[in-house]
Amino acid sequence: MSLFSNLFNAAFDSECNISDSDVPSGSGGINLERYTYGQLLRCPIFPEVMRGVSDPIIRRWADECNARNRSGFVMRKVAGEYCFDGLHVGPEVKLPSRAELIAMFGRVPTAAEIRETSYSLLHNEIARQTGMSAARAASAIGNMLDCMPHEDASGYVYMVPNWAHKWFRHSGYVSRILAD
């Protein structure tokens, strides 16, 4: 279990019952390969994606995600929201609190500003760990890994596979910051 998921342990709601034969699809053409949920929860970064991962550090992150889930990822809800922590790929970056964001912007930031801030923090951490530029790190998330940043309600940002992020509709960090 990752560090930030401990924040939600007291609020754990339930496991999500999803058929292994369901095929995550829709929402921008995710999973055109037609992998079943049962296949994806045991190999979240599927073979076609792995063939395109050329950076050795990013490959290690993808391999770690797949290895961690070989016995099967279990999607669960925490405090009523889907919890993607077991599907994370690579670094988990702590996000600023609402008060820190207000101090940075001089006001409550917009959803776009919050996302820009959190994505930038993730891109910079990926760049730091891989030696890439922040722009190349941003490109690697979607183009190399077929992932996207997920801003978790617990206050962390990390990469998760597109198929999961788009299939499990959720609210997260941005909603929490704007609702406070």
Secondary structure by P-SEA (a helix, b strand, c coil): ccccccccccccccccccccccccccccccccccccaaaaaaccccaaaaaacccaaaaaaaaaaaaacccbbbbbbcccccccccccccbbbbbbcaaaaaaaccccccaaaaaaaaaaaaaaaaaaaccccaaaaaaaacccccbbbbbcccbbbbbccaaaaaacccccaaaaaaac
